């Protein structure tokens, strides 16, 4: 087994049967479900087949798993390991952004596979860091050379995922959190107005409401409808044509095509930066923080600008700690899938 780029606690790393095994790994989210079969041997782990499914188009996760095996004429795997978007409690999870309730014992029964495990999707992403290489990252801030200590992951996507990696001096131990659902902390008058606007439609305003994918549209409509920012006619037409408003808005900001879109993304970037800083402080993540999920790679040019790091550093008296923390964007969109496979193959469960 080759040396891991990031040393991860994987107790069974060197205990793979000589004949190897197969792991069906999944990254199950509110929008999409990525699945893959991995061949695991004493020499390492290798993806054999993968596919992507629109989660909401299926009545259950089991039906997606069955379709995947059938679509590619794959034999029954030895193990199934699934990273899922929600808190896993006693082998069960009620998905946060999809009306599915998953039970690993029921999946095992329906799939005829003895070993099935559910872990939080951000926990899976953390495990996936073990299989990434330097080219899988973009550096926002290099931080202290050879930084050590706990690490953290924040992942803006359909929701806002957060996880930690505890460092014991030899290896990292990933653990999930539901920090994205903690209360949003408005600072400015504009933040307060946005918070009041969001309360009208959603009750509790969490960080997920301002720093995940749907927040781009929410911030935009707030600026347009409450703050009366101008919406150009071409943008009105494009928003009417496209299904994904947030993609239209972010792309317009990236190309500086509309002031309202630039202001929307300025706020969105600030909120991600602030919650990233909060997460690092709470985890004492001096070893580094990673921005994962579907959004950061798509808006990387905005995150790489000076504003993100300035807002990240704008904390209460802990700048001397934050300045040494490396900040990186995870470019590999299969990190959660890979992490589920690593945990399924080498984790102790």
TORKOL-4160 file (C-alpha; in steps of 0.2 Angstrom, whole numbers, padded with zeros to 4 digits, m for minus):
349
<pt num="1" X="0000" Y="0000" Z="0000"/>
<pt num="2" X="0007" Y="0017" Z="m0005"/>
<pt num="3" X="0009" Y="0031" Z="0007"/>
<pt num="4" X="m0006" Y="0041" Z="0010"/>
<pt num="5" X="m0004" Y="0060" Z="0006"/>
<pt num="6" X="m0013" Y="0064" Z="0022"/>
<pt num="7" X="m0011" Y="0051" Z="0036"/>
<pt num="8" X="m0029" Y="0045" Z="0040"/>
<pt num="9" X="m0034" Y="0033" Z="0054"/>
<pt num="10" X="m0039" Y="0018" Z="0043"/>
<pt num="11" X="m0037" Y="0003" Z="0055"/>
<pt num="12" X="m0038" Y="m0010" Z="0042"/>
<pt num="13" X="m0027" Y="m0002" Z="0029"/>
<pt num="14" X="m0015" Y="m0017" Z="0028"/>
<pt num="15" X="m0027" Y="m0031" Z="0032"/>
<pt num="16" X="m0036" Y="m0033" Z="0015"/>
<pt num="17" X="m0038" Y="m0051" Z="0010"/>
<pt num="18" X="m0026" Y="m0058" Z="m0003"/>
<pt num="19" X="m0040" Y="m0061" Z="m0015"/>
<pt num="20" X="m0046" Y="m0043" Z="m0013"/>
<pt num="21" X="m0064" Y="m0037" Z="m0012"/>
<pt num="22" X="m0076" Y="m0025" Z="m0020"/>
<pt num="23" X="m0084" Y="m0010" Z="m0012"/>
<pt num="24" X="m0100" Y="m0001" Z="m0019"/>
<pt num="25" X="m0097" Y="0017" Z="m0013"/>
<pt num="26" X="m0109" Y="0031" Z="m0014"/>
<pt num="27" X="m0110" Y="0050" Z="m0011"/>
<pt num="28" X="m0129" Y="0053" Z="m0008"/>
<pt num="29" X="m0135" Y="0071" Z="m0009"/>
<pt num="30" X="m0151" Y="0080" Z="m0011"/>
<pt num="31" X="m0147" Y="0084" Z="m0029"/>
<pt num="32" X="m0137" Y="0069" Z="m0035"/>
<pt num="33" X="m0131" Y="0052" Z="m0030"/>
<pt num="34" X="m0114" Y="0047" Z="m0036"/>
<pt num="35" X="m0110" Y="0028" Z="m0036"/>
<pt num="36" X="m0095" Y="0018" Z="m0040"/>
<pt num="37" X="m0088" Y="0001" Z="m0038"/>
<pt num="38" X="m0070" Y="0000" Z="m0031"/>
<pt num="39" X="m0058" Y="m0015" Z="m0033"/>
<pt num="40" X="m0048" Y="m0016" Z="m0016"/>
<pt num="41" X="m0032" Y="m0027" Z="m0016"/>
<pt num="42" X="m0017" Y="m0027" Z="m0004"/>
<pt num="43" X="m0009" Y="m0015" Z="m0017"/>
<pt num="44" X="m0022" Y="m0002" Z="m0016"/>
<pt num="45" X="m0039" Y="0004" Z="m0021"/>
<pt num="46" X="m0045" Y="0007" Z="m0039"/>
<pt num="47" X="m0062" Y="0013" Z="m0047"/>
<pt num="48" X="m0069" Y="0000" Z="m0059"/>
<pt num="49" X="m0086" Y="0009" Z="m0064"/>
<pt num="50" X="m0095" Y="0024" Z="m0059"/>
<pt num="51" X="m0112" Y="0033" Z="m0063"/>
<pt num="52" X="m0122" Y="0048" Z="m0057"/>
<pt num="53" X="m0140" Y="0048" Z="m0054"/>
<pt num="54" X="m0153" Y="0063" Z="m0051"/>
<pt num="55" X="m0158" Y="0058" Z="m0033"/>
<pt num="56" X="m0176" Y="0065" Z="m0034"/>
<pt num="57" X="m0180" Y="0055" Z="m0049"/>
<pt num="58" X="m0180" Y="0039" Z="m0039"/>
<pt num="59" X="m0192" Y="0033" Z="m0025"/>
<pt num="60" X="m0178" Y="0026" Z="m0015"/>
<pt num="61" X="m0159" Y="0024" Z="m0013"/>
<pt num="62" X="m0161" Y="0005" Z="m0015"/>
<pt num="63" X="m0169" Y="0008" Z="m0032"/>
<pt num="64" X="m0154" Y="0018" Z="m0037"/>
<pt num="65" X="m0141" Y="0005" Z="m0031"/>
<pt num="66" X="m0151" Y="m0009" Z="m0040"/>
<pt num="67" X="m0151" Y="0001" Z="m0056"/>
<pt num="68" X="m0133" Y="0004" Z="m0055"/>
<pt num="69" X="m0129" Y="m0014" Z="m0053"/>
<pt num="70" X="m0141" Y="m0019" Z="m0067"/>
<pt num="71" X="m0136" Y="m0005" Z="m0079"/>
<pt num="72" X="m0118" Y="m0010" Z="m0079"/>
<pt num="73" X="m0121" Y="m0029" Z="m0077"/>
<pt num="74" X="m0111" Y="m0028" Z="m0060"/>
<pt num="75" X="m0110" Y="m0043" Z="m0048"/>
<pt num="76" X="m0116" Y="m0040" Z="m0030"/>
<pt num="77" X="m0102" Y="m0031" Z="m0020"/>
<pt num="78" X="m0094" Y="m0038" Z="m0004"/>
<pt num="79" X="m0098" Y="m0021" Z="0005"/>
<pt num="80" X="m0108" Y="m0005" Z="0003"/>
<pt num="81" X="m0102" Y="0011" Z="0010"/>
<pt num="82" X="m0112" Y="0027" Z="0008"/>
<pt num="83" X="m0109" Y="0045" Z="0012"/>
<pt num="84" X="m0126" Y="0053" Z="0015"/>
<pt num="85" X="m0131" Y="0071" Z="0017"/>
<pt num="86" X="m0138" Y="0071" Z="0035"/>
<pt num="87" X="m0134" Y="0065" Z="0053"/>
<pt num="88" X="m0132" Y="0047" Z="0054"/>
<pt num="89" X="m0139" Y="0040" Z="0071"/>
<pt num="90" X="m0139" Y="0022" Z="0075"/>
<pt num="91" X="m0137" Y="0017" Z="0057"/>
<pt num="92" X="m0151" Y="0028" Z="0051"/>
<pt num="93" X="m0153" Y="0045" Z="0043"/>
<pt num="94" X="m0167" Y="0056" Z="0038"/>
<pt num="95" X="m0159" Y="0065" Z="0023"/>
<pt num="96" X="m0159" Y="0084" Z="0026"/>
<pt num="97" X="m0163" Y="0090" Z="0008"/>
<pt num="98" X="m0172" Y="0075" Z="0001"/>
<pt num="99" X="m0188" Y="0065" Z="0008"/>
<pt num="100" X="m0179" Y="0049" Z="0011"/>
<pt num="101" X="m0176" Y="0040" Z="0027"/>
<pt num="102" X="m0161" Y="0027" Z="0025"/>
<pt num="103" X="m0158" Y="0012" Z="0036"/>
<pt num="104" X="m0142" Y="0003" Z="0034"/>
<pt num="105" X="m0149" Y="m0014" Z="0040"/>
<pt num="106" X="m0164" Y="m0012" Z="0028"/>
<pt num="107" X="m0152" Y="m0008" Z="0013"/>
<pt num="108" X="m0142" Y="m0024" Z="0018"/>
<pt num="109" X="m0158" Y="m0034" Z="0018"/>
<pt num="110" X="m0164" Y="m0027" Z="0001"/>
<pt num="111" X="m0148" Y="m0028" Z="m0007"/>
<pt num="112" X="m0143" Y="m0045" Z="0000"/>
<pt num="113" X="m0126" Y="m0038" Z="0006"/>
<pt num="114" X="m0120" Y="m0042" Z="0024"/>
<pt num="115" X="m0109" Y="m0027" Z="0027"/>
<pt num="116" X="m0118" Y="m0010" Z="0024"/>
<pt num="117" X="m0113" Y="0006" Z="0032"/>
<pt num="118" X="m0119" Y="0024" Z="0032"/>
<pt num="119" X="m0108" Y="0039" Z="0036"/>
<pt num="120" X="m0111" Y="0057" Z="0035"/>
<pt num="121" X="m0106" Y="0064" Z="0018"/>
<pt num="122" X="m0094" Y="0077" Z="0025"/>
<pt num="123" X="m0086" Y="0063" Z="0035"/>
<pt num="124" X="m0084" Y="0053" Z="0019"/>
<pt num="125" X="m0076" Y="0069" Z="0011"/>
<pt num="126" X="m0064" Y="0070" Z="0025"/>
<pt num="127" X="m0059" Y="0052" Z="0023"/>
<pt num="128" X="m0057" Y="0055" Z="0004"/>
<pt num="129" X="m0043" Y="0067" Z="0008"/>
<pt num="130" X="m0032" Y="0052" Z="0011"/>
<pt num="131" X="m0033" Y="0048" Z="m0008"/>
<pt num="132" X="m0030" Y="0065" Z="m0015"/>
<pt num="133" X="m0014" Y="0072" Z="m0022"/>
<pt num="134" X="m0007" Y="0090" Z="m0022"/>
<pt num="135" X="m0015" Y="0093" Z="m0040"/>
<pt num="136" X="m0032" Y="0090" Z="m0032"/>
<pt num="137" X="m0031" Y="0106" Z="m0023"/>
<pt num="138" X="m0031" Y="0125" Z="m0026"/>
<pt num="139" X="m0022" Y="0135" Z="m0013"/>
<pt num="140" X="m0031" Y="0151" Z="m0007"/>
<pt num="141" X="m0018" Y="0154" Z="0007"/>
<pt num="142" X="m0002" Y="0144" Z="0010"/>
<pt num="143" X="m0002" Y="0147" Z="0029"/>
<pt num="144" X="0012" Y="0140" Z="0040"/>
<pt num="145" X="0024" Y="0128" Z="0031"/>
<pt num="146" X="0021" Y="0110" Z="0037"/>
<pt num="147" X="0006" Y="0116" Z="0048"/>
<pt num="148" X="0000" Y="0103" Z="0060"/>
<pt num="149" X="m0015" Y="0101" Z="0071"/>
<pt num="150" X="m0034" Y="0098" Z="0068"/>
<pt num="151" X="m0041" Y="0101" Z="0051"/>
<pt num="152" X="m0058" Y="0106" Z="0045"/>
<pt num="153" X="m0069" Y="0105" Z="0030"/>
<pt num="154" X="m0083" Y="0116" Z="0024"/>
<pt num="155" X="m0093" Y="0112" Z="0009"/>
<pt num="156" X="m0106" Y="0123" Z="0001"/>
<pt num="157" X="m0117" Y="0114" Z="m0011"/>
<pt num="158" X="m0136" Y="0110" Z="m0010"/>
<pt num="159" X="m0133" Y="0112" Z="0009"/>
<pt num="160" X="m0119" Y="0118" Z="0019"/>
<pt num="161" X="m0109" Y="0103" Z="0026"/>
<pt num="162" X="m0095" Y="0104" Z="0039"/>
<pt num="163" X="m0084" Y="0091" Z="0047"/>
<pt num="164" X="m0068" Y="0090" Z="0057"/>
<pt num="165" X="m0052" Y="0080" Z="0058"/>
<pt num="166" X="m0045" Y="0077" Z="0075"/>
<pt num="167" X="m0026" Y="0075" Z="0075"/>
<pt num="168" X="m0018" Y="0064" Z="0088"/>
<pt num="169" X="0000" Y="0067" Z="0083"/>
<pt num="170" X="0001" Y="0052" Z="0071"/>
<pt num="171" X="m0016" Y="0052" Z="0061"/>
<pt num="172" X="m0032" Y="0061" Z="0057"/>
<pt num="173" X="m0048" Y="0055" Z="0064"/>
<pt num="174" X="m0063" Y="0062" Z="0054"/>
<pt num="175" X="m0079" Y="0066" Z="0063"/>
<pt num="176" X="m0096" Y="0074" Z="0056"/>
<pt num="177" X="m0105" Y="0090" Z="0062"/>
<pt num="178" X="m0121" Y="0098" Z="0058"/>
<pt num="179" X="m0113" Y="0116" Z="0060"/>
<pt num="180" X="m0121" Y="0122" Z="0044"/>
<pt num="181" X="m0137" Y="0123" Z="0054"/>
<pt num="182" X="m0131" Y="0134" Z="0067"/>
<pt num="183" X="m0138" Y="0152" Z="0068"/>
<pt num="184" X="m0132" Y="0165" Z="0055"/>
<pt num="185" X="m0122" Y="0179" Z="0064"/>
<pt num="186" X="m0127" Y="0196" Z="0055"/>
<pt num="187" X="m0114" Y="0210" Z="0058"/>
<pt num="188" X="m0119" Y="0224" Z="0047"/>
<pt num="189" X="m0136" Y="0233" Z="0044"/>
<pt num="190" X="m0137" Y="0225" Z="0027"/>
<pt num="191" X="m0134" Y="0208" Z="0035"/>
<pt num="192" X="m0148" Y="0212" Z="0048"/>
<pt num="193" X="m0160" Y="0216" Z="0034"/>
<pt num="194" X="m0156" Y="0200" Z="0024"/>
<pt num="195" X="m0159" Y="0190" Z="0040"/>
<pt num="196" X="m0176" Y="0198" Z="0043"/>
<pt num="197" X="m0180" Y="0195" Z="0024"/>
<pt num="198" X="m0175" Y="0176" Z="0026"/>
<pt num="199" X="m0185" Y="0175" Z="0042"/>
<pt num="200" X="m0201" Y="0179" Z="0033"/>
<pt num="201" X="m0200" Y="0164" Z="0022"/>
<pt num="202" X="m0189" Y="0151" Z="0032"/>
<pt num="203" X="m0190" Y="0155" Z="0051"/>
<pt num="204" X="m0173" Y="0151" Z="0058"/>
<pt num="205" X="m0159" Y="0158" Z="0048"/>
<pt num="206" X="m0144" Y="0146" Z="0048"/>
<pt num="207" X="m0127" Y="0148" Z="0040"/>
<pt num="208" X="m0134" Y="0136" Z="0027"/>
<pt num="209" X="m0147" Y="0149" Z="0022"/>
<pt num="210" X="m0133" Y="0162" Z="0017"/>
<pt num="211" X="m0118" Y="0151" Z="0012"/>
<pt num="212" X="m0125" Y="0136" Z="0002"/>
<pt num="213" X="m0131" Y="0135" Z="m0016"/>
<pt num="214" X="m0149" Y="0141" Z="m0014"/>
<pt num="215" X="m0143" Y="0156" Z="m0004"/>
<pt num="216" X="m0136" Y="0164" Z="m0020"/>
<pt num="217" X="m0154" Y="0166" Z="m0027"/>
<pt num="218" X="m0160" Y="0171" Z="m0010"/>
<pt num="219" X="m0147" Y="0185" Z="m0008"/>
<pt num="220" X="m0150" Y="0191" Z="m0026"/>
<pt num="221" X="m0169" Y="0192" Z="m0024"/>
<pt num="222" X="m0166" Y="0202" Z="m0008"/>
<pt num="223" X="m0155" Y="0214" Z="m0016"/>
<pt num="224" X="m0168" Y="0216" Z="m0031"/>
<pt num="225" X="m0184" Y="0216" Z="m0022"/>
<pt num="226" X="m0180" Y="0224" Z="m0005"/>
<pt num="227" X="m0165" Y="0235" Z="m0009"/>
<pt num="228" X="m0171" Y="0239" Z="m0027"/>
<pt num="229" X="m0155" Y="0235" Z="m0036"/>
<pt num="230" X="m0157" Y="0236" Z="m0054"/>
<pt num="231" X="m0160" Y="0220" Z="m0064"/>
<pt num="232" X="m0154" Y="0222" Z="m0082"/>
<pt num="233" X="m0167" Y="0216" Z="m0095"/>
<pt num="234" X="m0156" Y="0203" Z="m0103"/>
<pt num="235" X="m0153" Y="0195" Z="m0085"/>
<pt num="236" X="m0172" Y="0195" Z="m0082"/>
<pt num="237" X="m0174" Y="0185" Z="m0099"/>
<pt num="238" X="m0159" Y="0173" Z="m0095"/>
<pt num="239" X="m0166" Y="0170" Z="m0077"/>
<pt num="240" X="m0183" Y="0165" Z="m0085"/>
<pt num="241" X="m0175" Y="0153" Z="m0097"/>
<pt num="242" X="m0163" Y="0144" Z="m0086"/>
<pt num="243" X="m0167" Y="0132" Z="m0072"/>
<pt num="244" X="m0152" Y="0136" Z="m0061"/>
<pt num="245" X="m0154" Y="0154" Z="m0056"/>
<pt num="246" X="m0138" Y="0153" Z="m0045"/>
<pt num="247" X="m0127" Y="0147" Z="m0059"/>
<pt num="248" X="m0134" Y="0162" Z="m0070"/>
<pt num="249" X="m0130" Y="0174" Z="m0056"/>
<pt num="250" X="m0113" Y="0168" Z="m0052"/>
<pt num="251" X="m0107" Y="0167" Z="m0070"/>
<pt num="252" X="m0113" Y="0185" Z="m0073"/>
<pt num="253" X="m0103" Y="0190" Z="m0057"/>
<pt num="254" X="m0088" Y="0180" Z="m0063"/>
<pt num="255" X="m0088" Y="0190" Z="m0080"/>
<pt num="256" X="m0093" Y="0206" Z="m0071"/>
<pt num="257" X="m0109" Y="0208" Z="m0082"/>
<pt num="258" X="m0121" Y="0215" Z="m0069"/>
<pt num="259" X="m0118" Y="0225" Z="m0054"/>
<pt num="260" X="m0132" Y="0216" Z="m0044"/>
<pt num="261" X="m0124" Y="0199" Z="m0047"/>
<pt num="262" X="m0107" Y="0206" Z="m0042"/>
<pt num="263" X="m0114" Y="0212" Z="m0026"/>
<pt num="264" X="m0124" Y="0196" Z="m0023"/>
<pt num="265" X="m0108" Y="0186" Z="m0025"/>
<pt num="266" X="m0098" Y="0198" Z="m0014"/>
<pt num="267" X="m0110" Y="0195" Z="0000"/>
<pt num="268" X="m0110" Y="0176" Z="m0003"/>
<pt num="269" X="m0091" Y="0175" Z="m0003"/>
<pt num="270" X="m0091" Y="0185" Z="0013"/>
<pt num="271" X="m0103" Y="0173" Z="0022"/>
<pt num="272" X="m0093" Y="0158" Z="0017"/>
<pt num="273" X="m0077" Y="0167" Z="0023"/>
<pt num="274" X="m0085" Y="0171" Z="0039"/>
<pt num="275" X="m0091" Y="0154" Z="0043"/>
<pt num="276" X="m0075" Y="0146" Z="0037"/>
<pt num="277" X="m0066" Y="0157" Z="0050"/>
<pt num="278" X="m0079" Y="0152" Z="0063"/>
<pt num="279" X="m0076" Y="0133" Z="0059"/>
<pt num="280" X="m0057" Y="0135" Z="0061"/>
<pt num="281" X="m0059" Y="0144" Z="0077"/>
<pt num="282" X="m0071" Y="0131" Z="0085"/>
<pt num="283" X="m0060" Y="0116" Z="0079"/>
<pt num="284" X="m0044" Y="0125" Z="0082"/>
<pt num="285" X="m0040" Y="0118" Z="0065"/>
<pt num="286" X="m0022" Y="0124" Z="0064"/>
<pt num="287" X="m0018" Y="0110" Z="0052"/>
<pt num="288" X="m0028" Y="0118" Z="0038"/>
<pt num="289" X="m0046" Y="0120" Z="0031"/>
<pt num="290" X="m0053" Y="0114" Z="0015"/>
<pt num="291" X="m0067" Y="0121" Z="0005"/>
<pt num="292" X="m0076" Y="0106" Z="m0003"/>
<pt num="293" X="m0093" Y="0103" Z="m0011"/>
<pt num="294" X="m0100" Y="0108" Z="m0028"/>
<pt num="295" X="m0099" Y="0126" Z="m0027"/>
<pt num="296" X="m0081" Y="0132" Z="m0023"/>
<pt num="297" X="m0072" Y="0125" Z="m0038"/>
<pt num="298" X="m0085" Y="0133" Z="m0049"/>
<pt num="299" X="m0082" Y="0150" Z="m0041"/>
<pt num="300" X="m0064" Y="0148" Z="m0037"/>
<pt num="301" X="m0058" Y="0164" Z="m0046"/>
<pt num="302" X="m0069" Y="0174" Z="m0033"/>
<pt num="303" X="m0063" Y="0164" Z="m0018"/>
<pt num="304" X="m0045" Y="0167" Z="m0024"/>
<pt num="305" X="m0047" Y="0186" Z="m0023"/>
<pt num="306" X="m0041" Y="0196" Z="m0008"/>
<pt num="307" X="m0059" Y="0199" Z="m0001"/>
<pt num="308" X="m0061" Y="0181" Z="0004"/>
<pt num="309" X="m0045" Y="0180" Z="0014"/>
<pt num="310" X="m0049" Y="0197" Z="0022"/>
<pt num="311" X="m0066" Y="0192" Z="0028"/>
<pt num="312" X="m0058" Y="0176" Z="0034"/>
<pt num="313" X="m0046" Y="0185" Z="0045"/>
<pt num="314" X="m0059" Y="0197" Z="0051"/>
<pt num="315" X="m0062" Y="0189" Z="0068"/>
<pt num="316" X="m0061" Y="0193" Z="0087"/>
<pt num="317" X="m0042" Y="0194" Z="0092"/>
<pt num="318" X="m0037" Y="0177" Z="0085"/>
<pt num="319" X="m0029" Y="0183" Z="0069"/>
<pt num="320" X="m0012" Y="0177" Z="0075"/>
<pt num="321" X="m0019" Y="0159" Z="0074"/>
<pt num="322" X="m0029" Y="0161" Z="0058"/>
<pt num="323" X="m0014" Y="0168" Z="0048"/>
<pt num="324" X="m0005" Y="0151" Z="0050"/>
<pt num="325" X="m0019" Y="0140" Z="0044"/>
<pt num="326" X="m0018" Y="0134" Z="0026"/>
<pt num="327" X="m0034" Y="0136" Z="0016"/>
<pt num="328" X="m0037" Y="0125" Z="0000"/>
<pt num="329" X="m0051" Y="0122" Z="m0012"/>
<pt num="330" X="m0054" Y="0103" Z="m0016"/>
<pt num="331" X="m0055" Y="0102" Z="m0035"/>
<pt num="332" X="m0059" Y="0084" Z="m0036"/>
<pt num="333" X="m0078" Y="0081" Z="m0036"/>
<pt num="334" X="m0076" Y="0063" Z="m0032"/>
<pt num="335" X="m0068" Y="0066" Z="m0015"/>
<pt num="336" X="m0084" Y="0061" Z="m0005"/>
<pt num="337" X="m0086" Y="0045" Z="m0016"/>
<pt num="338" X="m0068" Y="0040" Z="m0014"/>
<pt num="339" X="m0069" Y="0043" Z="0005"/>
<pt num="340" X="m0084" Y="0032" Z="0006"/>
<pt num="341" X="m0074" Y="0019" Z="m0003"/>
<pt num="342" X="m0059" Y="0021" Z="0009"/>
<pt num="343" X="m0070" Y="0019" Z="0024"/>
<pt num="344" X="m0079" Y="0004" Z="0017"/>
<pt num="345" X="m0063" Y="m0004" Z="0013"/>
<pt num="346" X="m0052" Y="0001" Z="0028"/>
<pt num="347" X="m0062" Y="0008" Z="0042"/>
<pt num="348" X="m0067" Y="m0002" Z="0057"/>
<pt num="349" X="m0086" Y="m0004" Z="0058"/>
